[in-house]
Amino acid sequence: MLDLVIVATYLAVMLAVGWRARKGSPDSYWVAGRRYGTLPVAASLVATTFGASSTLGIIGLGYSRGLTGAWWALMGGLALIPFGLLLAGRVRRLEVYTLPDILRRAYGDRVAVPGALFIAVAWCGIVGAQIVAGGLLLGAVFALPVQAAVAITAAVFILYTFWGGQLSVLRTDAWQLGLFVAALGATLALVAAALPGDGMRGALPPGHLAFPVSEGFGWYELLVFYPVIVGMPYLVGPDIYSRVLCARDEGTARRAALLAASGVIPLSLLLAFLGVMIHAQAPGLAPESALPTAVVELAPQGLRGLVVVGLLGALMSSADTTLISASTILALNVVSPLLGRGRAAGGGADAGLQARDLRLTRAFVVLVGLAAWAIAAFQGGIISSLLLAYTVFVGGVVLPTLGSFWRDRLGLTPGAAMWSVILGGAVAILGEVRDGALLRALLGESGTASLAAVLGPEYGSLLAVAVSAAVLVVGSRVGGRPDQVPPRTPGIAAGPPIR
């Protein structure tokens, strides 16, 4: 009963924070007023990285394949270093609201709109993975039916995000990160105390402590697949960009990204190590249920509720960021331009437009949240769901966005960028539907074998990136001049040029 009271109090506090922020300005809802310093933005970046889905997923990977499971988030932590050094300041300088705004400024709406749609599709899967993780945790600890636990998780974070937007996210991410770190420390101590007397080595499968590669995670995954599919979303990601856009200036954005990297790297290793320890203490579990099982069996009453609150904090701090990012993108970059009279994303924009776009964003918070809830009911494993979302996003959006920062120097054209987004994203979807059966049917046996020989076992995911790159580069060389950018829609501030 005490555990239930603790968790219910936490959820009530989160809803109260969202409710108090409900009357903020459109700027506070979209970018938290662009007034936050290094520590809050860095904490928010770390909290966004360690959602409940990736937390349960990394611990599950550590449980099933050993220390190399850390690479799921460790790759992101390493990618935050070049992001901080090269891109974070550039992103903040643009004074935009969303990642597709960057595409729009560089190439026009015909690139921004399809890019926004691919992001929305991918991020629905990521939000769904967060809901699944929260449902697994609540269901295991409180013996709830899975669908009931999923419903509670979805309802709370949809309402909290609907009311508060980015302002409530930034206000709570720092202390939610603190709760998460405390819960992780408590769980590590509980599992360590329950280990067999002879330690871990005798209870682990061979190679579980191997690092940086192991039998289940080789050099191909470390040097090719993970850097492209898992690392790239940290260089170009709507959730990552939404954090640095809340920073007060360029220097703050850069420092926050680098500080976040220094937090993500050790936490990644600790999570994987916890999975290894749980395997030594309790072999034979389903990997992604390892953490909930350990909490239920080892934590005493009261402490169990506090640990659950810490882990739910990880869920909230990532799920709300992904949900508000996807919803803002759909409102500002897809629907608002279709309604005419421009859109509200610009300094001195019409107050009526701002109010309209804020209503649209809140409507999409509910719609995207419900879509993610529906996806959660049918999802498989957490990591597999995240991989699917990352593949669609990387295949369709990453390279045109990266290229936009050096568009003139590279000679990239709007037409090539548009087809890069569309064809790269389409190939990514083909490679994921029915485990790639459609792509294999289109390629035929010989084509599939040739691609596998060149791109390796994950050829379906990497093919999308290769197609996106080829179309972007070759298309820019054979069609149009780089300066042929469609006119910007009235209502968005021009801002500094991208160079």
Beta strands, then each sheet from edge to edge (+ up, - down):
end
